[in-house]
Amino acid sequence: MSRLDELQEQISILEESIERIERRISDLRDLIDNASDDVPSYIVQSWEDELDNLYEEKIDNEERLDEYQNEYDDWEEYDEG
C-alpha cells in the first residue's frame, strides 16, 4: 500500500469518526435539553461530562484530519511534480 493510500484510509477513518461523534453530541444535547425534573442531576451531569469529552475528541480528530489532509496534499503535489 502506498503512502497516499495509507493517508487516504486514515482520512476516511477520521471523517467517519467525526461524523459518529457529531451524531452522539446531537443525541446528548437532545437528552440534556429534554431531561425532565425527574432525571437525577448526577445523570444529567454524566451526560454533560460525556459531551465535554466528545467535544475534545472531535477537536483532536479534526486536528489529526488536517495533518493527514495536508500531508496527503503535499504527497499528491510531489507525485504530480
N, C-alpha and C positions, 0 to 999 in steps of 0.2 A: 504494500500500500504506500503510495507516495505521500509526501508531507502535505500536499494540497488536499488529498483525500482525507487524511487524518484531521486536518484543520476543519474541513467541511463537516465531518462527522461530529466533532466536538461542538461546532457552531450549532448544528441541528439539535444535539442533545441539550445544550444550554437554552436554546429557544423554546424547546418543549418544556423544560423545567420552569422557565419563567412563566409560560402560559399556565402551567399547573399551579404555580404559586399565586398568580393573579386570580385564578378561579377560587382558590382557598381563601384568599384575602377577601374577596367579594362575599363568599359564604359566611365568613366570620363577621364581617361588618353587618350583614343582614341579621345574624343571630344576636349580635350586641344591640343593634338598633331596635330589634323587635322583642327583646327579652322583657318578659313581664316582671312585675314586682315579686312574683312567686319564685323566680330563679334566684338561688342564693348568690350573694355578692362574690363569694370565692370562685364560683363557676364563671361568672362574668369576668372576673379578674384573670382567670386562667385563659379565657378566650382572648382577652386584651394582651396578655403576655405572649401568647402564640402569635397574635397579629404582629407584635413588635419583632419577634424572631423572624417571621416571614418577610417583613419589610427589609430586615438586614440581609437575609438570604437572597432576596431579589436584587438588592443593590450589589452584593458580591457577585452574583451571577451575571448581572449586566456589565460590571467591570471586566470580568473574565471574557464575556462575549465580545466586548470592544477590543480587548487584547487579541483574541483569536481572529476577529474580523480584520484588524489592522495587519496582523501577521499574514493572513490569507491574502489580503490585497497586495502586500509587499511581494509575496511569493509569486502571485499572479503577474504583477508588473515585471518581475525578474524573469519569469518564464517567457513572457512575450518579448522582452528586450533582447 
